[in-house]
């Protein structure tokens, strides 16, 4: 995969995370940014073969900014040291579930599922849908391909929330406030494999994403306050 400029830039940024350094290395940043955009656009094309909903998406609409919001953070370095994108019909918004990719020299990964911690209504919808469609949910997560590649992560409560059966076979998933899956990829994997390697992992995520999106089809993200 053509990501050499991306990795070199991010490694340099990790060592020199400052406004001054970024200003003096803007050309290097733009080269890396453009390389990543081409990579994402190619990935969109590959994903569209099994998920046509993403076919007309543009990489520039799906890529997160490097700039960090440091107002409430102890770490005041101004930039993320990773290029990130969420390939979804809603762009960078967390719902509906899409195909998330984070490219970093230290910890690159592919992600799917829903991180809905900040939306209690979405959390309830997913919990209830899992219980109402327990056999389908178990069939998806227990397939060899899914179980060999992913485990369901995400923020969880210590106990099964009130109103849900503690003895239910899927009670552990009722503790979740988000249901996300990750596949970690090394620097060497990204550089040595064809981009189809990533598309194949995302294809394995699709049934899980589809299940969650069906659960959330009536959910509307709240409008940002002005």
Buried (B, 14 or more C-beta within 10 A) or exposed (E): BEBEBBBBBBBBBBEBBEEEBBEEBEEBBEBBBEBBBEBBBBBBBBBBEEBEBBEEBEBEEBBBEBEBEEEEEEEEBBBBBBBBBBBBEEBBEBBBBBBBBBBBBEBBBBBBBBBBBEBEEBBBBBBBBBBEBBEBBBEBBEBEEBEEBBEBBBBBEEEBBEEBEEEBEBBEBBBBBBBBBBBEBEBEEBEEEEBBBBBBBBBBBBBBBBBBBEBBEEBEEEEEEE
